[in-house]
Amino acid sequence: MLSVGSLPTSFIHRILLDASSKSRRADSILQMHHKLVCMGLNLNRDVYNNLIIVLCRLGMTMKATLVLKEMTGGGFLADIDTYNAFICGYCRSSHMKRAFATYSQMLAEGVSPNIETYNLLLGGLSSAGLMTDAEELFGQMKNRGFVPNASTYDTLVSGHGKKGNKKEAIRLYCEMVSKGFVPKTSTYNILISDFAKAGKMGQARELMNEMQTRGTSPNSSTYNILICSWCWLSKQPELERSLKKSYRAEAKRLLTDMKDKDYVPCEITLLCISSTFARPGKKADAQRLLKELQLRWRSKKGVEKANSKTEGEGNHVPQSQHPGKYRSLRRAQEDLVMVPTPGWKPEPTCVGAVSSERRPPSLPLVDPFGEVPRQTLYAGMNQQEGAPEPLLPADAMAWLDEFMDQIGGQ
């Protein structure tokens, strides 16, 4: 850069800091920052904000506070981007008191919040399950003249859905679409899960059709939710044969659709399929074969991993730049739990308009987002939009085909 006579700019600074942040190490980020400063980068508020935003995005608010002190010491005052960065960092770290203290400080210093400020705070409250506080802040936001946007509604619909506030979640969803906003896939997944756990599979299917009509594509989690739900309903002992057959046909249709779109079913979905479609008297064999296939795949992956490390003589690149992120994802996936209440019986499914006023079965499924013991039915699902689902290999569908061929289906 210096050889061609140009100095680094704040734009270049932001791009390189974003690249350095992939290591999730503060020393790498700060090293890149100091290197650019030594190359002639002009220190201004935009540059400091770039550094603060990257650090806060990773939850490194203490490091960001030191940068803020350097920034103010250099004569640059914090602006809305600075405060939003700290609010984002505190919310991601579940430090809501600090987030609201930063919000109060911002108001005291005469810096006006924007819609992003409120969306960050609403997201933090929703993640913490504090929906009463979220509704109060939502009211304050509207009183200040701010108009909710798509992100605002996505946050509130998801928050109420996770808390089991189905009526409020549907009301906000209807308000959202009436204003021309299109919910995200993760938002639709939560609403679909709400209907599925209540046994309202007709409404869940209708909602999936509606999301596609609005241009939102279902992801693998959408299919996992529906396939597991249809499989579970089909296994109820007192269910009529015709309904059982139609429920299994719907599960097969969704699985075929999932395969056509190159989506990978999670392990829990495979378990549901194996226990649902195994021939009578062969369920124990199904479980045994499933374990054998899993062990075979893990052994194969272990050999591939060992071979990849020996090839290239030190030039091996790790499969993941973020060690431990899959463990974190799996813990997050365990938040989606769907277990039946003892004595629950499915009601015949009928297709109709999506409505929160429809009464669920007398003994609905336990709320998957409530404080219940961790079960297994949905333990492998991930509703985070865009998040990887590394539970199976790339050839999982061939793996499933092999399993189904050996077990047989009804």
C-alpha positions in Angstrom: 0.0 0.0 0.0 2.8 2.4 0.9 4.7 1.4 -2.1 2.1 2.9 -4.4 1.9 6.1 -2.3 -1.5 5.5 -0.7 -2.3 5.4 3.0 -4.9 3.1 4.7 -8.4 4.6 5.1 -11.1 3.9 7.6 -12.8 1.7 5.1 -9.7 -0.5 4.6 -9.4 -0.4 8.4 -12.9 -1.8 8.9 -12.4 -4.5 6.3 -9.2 -5.8 7.7 -10.5 -5.7 11.3 -13.5 -7.8 10.2 -11.1 -10.3 8.7 -8.9 -10.3 11.8 -12.0 -10.8 14.0 -12.6 -14.3 12.5 -9.8 -15.6 14.9 -11.9 -14.3 17.8 -8.7 -13.1 19.5 -8.4 -9.6 20.8 -4.6 -9.6 20.3 -5.0 -10.3 16.5 -7.5 -7.5 16.1 -5.4 -5.0 18.1 -2.3 -6.0 16.2 -3.9 -5.3 12.9 -5.2 -1.9 14.2 -1.7 -0.9 15.4 -0.1 -2.1 12.2 -2.4 0.1 10.1 -1.7 3.1 12.4 2.0 2.6 11.9 1.3 2.6 8.1 -0.1 6.1 8.4 -3.8 5.5 9.2 -5.3 8.8 10.4 -7.0 8.2 13.8 -10.5 9.7 13.9 -13.8 8.8 15.4 -14.7 6.5 12.5 -11.5 4.5 13.0 -12.1 4.2 16.8 -15.7 3.2 16.2 -14.6 0.5 13.8 -12.4 -1.0 16.5 -15.0 -0.7 19.2 -17.7 -2.3 17.0 -15.6 -5.3 16.2 -14.6 -5.9 19.9 -18.1 -5.4 21.2 -19.5 -7.7 18.5 -17.3 -10.5 20.0 -18.4 -9.6 23.6 -15.0 -8.0 24.4 -16.5 -4.9 26.1 -13.6 -4.5 28.6 -11.2 -4.1 25.7 -13.6 -1.8 23.9 -13.8 0.4 27.1 -10.0 0.9 27.0 -10.3 1.9 23.3 -13.1 4.4 24.3 -10.9 6.0 26.9 -8.2 6.4 24.3 -10.8 7.8 21.9 -12.1 10.4 24.3 -8.6 11.3 25.4 -7.8 12.1 21.8 -10.7 14.6 21.7 -13.3 12.4 20.0 -16.7 12.1 21.7 -18.8 9.0 21.5 -21.7 9.1 19.0 -24.7 6.9 18.4 -22.5 4.2 16.7 -20.3 4.0 19.7 -23.2 3.6 22.1 -25.0 1.1 19.9 -21.8 -1.0 19.8 -21.5 -1.2 23.6 -25.3 -1.9 23.9 -24.8 -4.8 21.4 -21.9 -6.1 23.3 -23.6 -6.1 26.6 -26.8 -7.6 25.2 -24.8 -10.4 23.6 -23.1 -11.1 26.9 -26.5 -11.0 28.7 -25.5 -8.0 30.8 -28.8 -6.2 30.4 -28.2 -3.8 33.4 -25.1 -2.5 31.7 -26.9 -2.2 28.4 -29.6 0.0 29.9 -27.0 1.9 31.9 -25.3 2.7 28.6 -28.7 3.7 27.1 -29.3 6.0 30.1 -25.8 7.5 29.7 -26.5 8.1 26.0 -29.7 10.0 26.8 -28.0 12.0 29.6 -25.2 13.1 27.2 -27.7 14.3 24.6 -27.1 11.6 22.1 -30.5 10.5 20.5 -31.1 6.8 20.1 -32.2 5.4 16.7 -34.2 2.4 15.7 -31.1 0.2 15.9 -30.7 1.1 19.5 -34.1 -0.1 20.4 -33.9 -3.2 18.3 -30.6 -4.2 20.1 -32.3 -3.6 23.6 -35.4 -5.5 22.5 -33.3 -8.4 21.3 -31.4 -8.6 24.5 -34.6 -8.6 26.6 -36.2 -11.2 24.3 -33.2 -13.5 24.6 -33.4 -13.2 28.3 -37.1 -14.0 28.3 -38.1 -10.6 29.7 -41.0 -10.0 27.4 -42.9 -7.7 29.8 -39.9 -5.4 29.9 -39.6 -5.7 26.1 -43.2 -4.6 25.6 -42.7 -1.7 27.9 -39.6 -0.6 25.9 -41.5 -1.1 22.7 -44.2 1.3 24.0 -41.5 3.9 24.9 -40.0 3.5 21.4 -43.3 4.3 19.7 -44.0 7.2 22.1 -40.6 8.7 21.0 -41.9 8.6 17.4 -39.9 5.6 16.2 -41.7 3.3 13.7 -41.0 -0.5 14.1 -39.2 -2.1 11.2 -38.9 -5.7 10.1 -36.2 -6.4 12.6 -38.3 -5.1 15.5 -41.2 -7.4 14.7 -38.9 -10.4 14.1 -37.5 -9.9 17.6 -40.8 -9.5 19.3 -42.5 -12.4 17.5 -39.6 -14.7 18.2 -39.4 -13.6 21.8 -43.1 -14.2 22.5 -43.0 -17.5 20.6 -40.1 -18.8 22.8 -42.0 -17.8 25.9 -45.1 -19.6 24.8 -47.1 -16.4 24.3 -48.8 -17.8 21.2 -51.6 -15.3 20.9 -49.3 -12.3 21.2 -46.8 -13.8 18.8 -49.5 -14.4 16.1 -51.0 -10.9 16.7 -47.6 -9.3 16.1 -47.0 -11.5 13.1 -50.3 -10.4 11.5 -49.4 -6.8 12.3 -46.0 -7.3 10.7 -47.2 -8.8 7.4 -50.1 -6.3 7.2 -47.4 -3.5 7.1 -45.6 -5.2 4.2 -42.7 -6.8 6.2 -41.6 -10.3 5.5 -40.5 -12.4 8.6 -37.2 -14.2 8.6 -37.0 -18.0 8.3 -36.1 -18.3 12.0 -39.2 -16.3 12.9 -41.4 -18.6 10.8 -39.7 -21.7 12.4 -40.7 -20.5 15.9 -44.3 -20.0 14.8 -44.4 -23.3 13.0 -43.0 -25.0 16.1 -45.7 -23.4 18.2 -48.5 -24.9 16.0 -46.7 -28.2 15.8 -46.3 -28.7 19.6 -50.0 -27.9 20.0 -50.8 -30.6 17.5 -52.1 -28.1 14.9 -50.2 -29.6 12.0 -52.7 -28.2 9.4 -51.9 -24.7 10.5 -48.2 -25.5 10.7 -48.3 -26.7 7.1 -50.3 -23.7 6.0 -47.8 -21.4 7.6 -44.9 -23.1 5.7 -46.8 -22.6 2.5 -47.4 -19.0 3.3 -43.7 -18.3 4.1 -42.8 -19.7 0.6 -45.5 -17.5 -1.0 -44.0 -14.5 0.7 -40.5 -15.4 -0.7 -39.0 -16.8 2.5 -37.4 -20.2 1.9 -37.7 -22.9 4.6 -34.4 -24.3 5.9 -33.4 -27.7 7.2 -34.7 -26.8 10.7 -38.2 -26.1 9.2 -38.3 -29.6 7.7 -36.9 -31.2 10.9 -39.6 -29.6 12.9 -42.4 -30.8 10.6 -41.1 -34.3 9.9 -40.6 -35.1 13.6 -44.0 -33.7 14.4 -45.8 -35.8 11.7 -43.8 -38.9 12.8 -44.7 -38.4 16.4 -48.4 -37.9 15.6 -48.5 -41.1 13.5 -47.3 -43.2 16.4 -50.1 -42.4 18.7 -51.7 -45.8 19.7 -55.3 -44.8 19.4 -55.0 -43.1 16.1 -57.2 -44.3 13.3 -55.4 -46.2 10.6 -56.3 -43.8 7.8 -54.9 -40.8 9.8 -51.8 -42.7 10.7 -51.2 -43.5 7.0 -51.8 -39.9 5.9 -49.4 -38.5 8.6 -46.7 -40.9 7.6 -47.2 -40.0 3.9 -46.8 -36.3 4.8 -43.6 -37.1 6.7 -42.3 -39.0 3.6 -43.3 -36.1 1.3 -41.4 -33.6 3.4 -38.4 -35.8 3.6 -38.3 -36.2 -0.2 -38.7 -32.4 -0.6 -35.9 -32.0 1.9 -33.7 -34.3 -0.1 -34.5 -32.6 -3.4 -33.3 -29.3 -1.9 -30.0 -30.9 -0.6 -30.9 -30.2 3.0 -29.4 -32.5 5.6 -31.7 -34.0 8.3 -30.4 -33.9 11.9 -29.8 -37.0 13.9 -33.1 -36.6 15.8 -35.0 -36.5 12.5 -33.3 -39.8 11.5 -34.2 -41.4 14.8 -37.8 -40.3 14.3 -37.8 -41.7 10.8 -36.2 -45.0 11.8 -38.7 -45.6 14.7 -41.7 -44.6 12.6 -41.0 -46.5 9.4 -39.2 -49.6 10.6 -41.1 -52.8 10.0 -43.1 -54.2 13.0 -40.8 -56.1 15.3 -37.7 -54.5 13.8 -37.4 -51.3 15.8 -34.6 -52.8 18.0 -32.8 -53.7 14.8 -33.4 -50.2 13.5 -31.8 -48.7 16.5 -28.9 -51.1 16.4 -28.3 -50.5 12.7 -28.5 -46.7 13.2 -25.7 -47.0 15.8 -23.6 -49.1 13.5 -23.9 -46.6 10.7 -23.0 -43.8 13.0 -19.9 -45.6 14.3 -18.9 -46.4 10.7 -19.3 -42.8 9.7 -17.3 -41.5 12.7 -14.6 -44.0 12.0 -14.5 -43.0 8.4 -14.3 -39.3 9.3 -11.5 -40.0 11.8 -9.4 -41.7 9.1 -10.1 -38.8 6.7 -9.1 -36.3 9.4 -5.9 -38.1 10.1 -5.0 -38.3 6.4 -5.7 -34.6 5.9 -3.3 -33.7 8.7 -0.5 -35.8 7.1 -1.0 -34.3 3.6 0.5 -31.0 2.7 3.4 -31.2 5.2 2.1 -28.5 7.6 -0.2 -26.7 5.2 -3.2 -28.4 6.6 -6.1 -26.0 7.2 -8.4 -26.9 10.1 -12.0 -27.6 9.2 -13.3 -24.9 11.5 -11.7 -21.5 12.4 -13.8 -21.4 15.5 -13.0 -24.4 17.8 -15.9 -25.2 20.1 -18.6 -23.3 18.0 -20.4 -26.6 17.2 -20.6 -27.4 20.9 -22.1 -24.0 21.5 -24.6 -24.6 18.6 -25.5 -28.0 20.0 -26.2 -26.4 23.4 -28.4 -23.8 21.6 -30.2 -26.5 19.7 -31.1 -28.2 22.9 -33.4 -25.2 23.7 -35.8 -26.5 21.1 -37.5 -29.4 22.9 -40.8 -31.0 22.1 -42.0 -33.8 24.4 -45.6 -35.1 24.8 -47.6 -34.6 28.0 -48.6 -38.0 29.4 -52.0 -38.9 28.2 -52.0 -36.5 25.3 -53.9 -37.6 22.2 -53.8 -36.1 18.7 -56.8 -34.5 17.2 -57.6 -34.9 13.5 -55.8 -32.3 11.4 -57.8 -29.9 9.3 -56.5 -27.2 7.1 -57.8 -23.7 7.8 -56.7 -20.1 8.3 -53.9 -19.5 10.8 -55.5 -18.2 13.9 -54.4 -17.9 17.5 -58.0 -18.2 18.7 -58.2 -21.9 17.8 -58.2 -24.1 20.8 -55.4 -26.6 21.1 -56.0 -30.2 22.2 -57.0 -30.5 25.9 -53.6 -31.8 26.8 -51.1 -29.9 24.5 -47.5 -30.7 24.1 -45.1 -29.3 26.7 -43.8 -25.8 25.7 -40.4 -26.5 24.0 -39.0 -23.2 25.2 -40.1 -23.6 28.8 -38.1 -24.8 31.8 -38.5 -28.6 31.3 -36.0 -31.4 31.6 -33.9 -31.8 28.4 -35.4 -34.5 26.3 -34.3 -35.8 22.9 -37.0 -35.3 20.3 -35.8 -31.9 19.1 -32.5 -31.8 20.9 -30.6 -31.7 17.6 -32.3 -28.7 16.0 -31.1 -25.3 15.4 -33.4 -22.4 14.6 -30.7 -19.8 14.1 -30.9 -18.5 10.6 -27.8 -19.1 8.6 -26.2 -21.2 11.4 -24.5 -24.4 10.2 -26.0 -27.7 11.3 -22.9 -30.0 11.5 -24.7 -33.0 12.9 -24.3 -35.2 9.8 -21.8 -35.7 6.9 -22.4 -34.2 3.5 -23.6 -37.6 2.2 -26.2 -37.9 4.9 -29.0 -38.6 2.5 -27.1 -41.6 1.0 -26.5 -42.7 4.6 -30.3 -42.4 5.2 -31.0 -44.3 2.0 -28.7 -47.2 3.1 -30.4 -47.3 6.5 -34.0 -47.3 5.0 -33.0 -50.0 2.5 -31.8 -52.3 5.2 -34.7 -51.7 7.6 -37.5 -51.4 5.1 -40.5 -49.0 5.2 -44.2 -49.4 5.5 
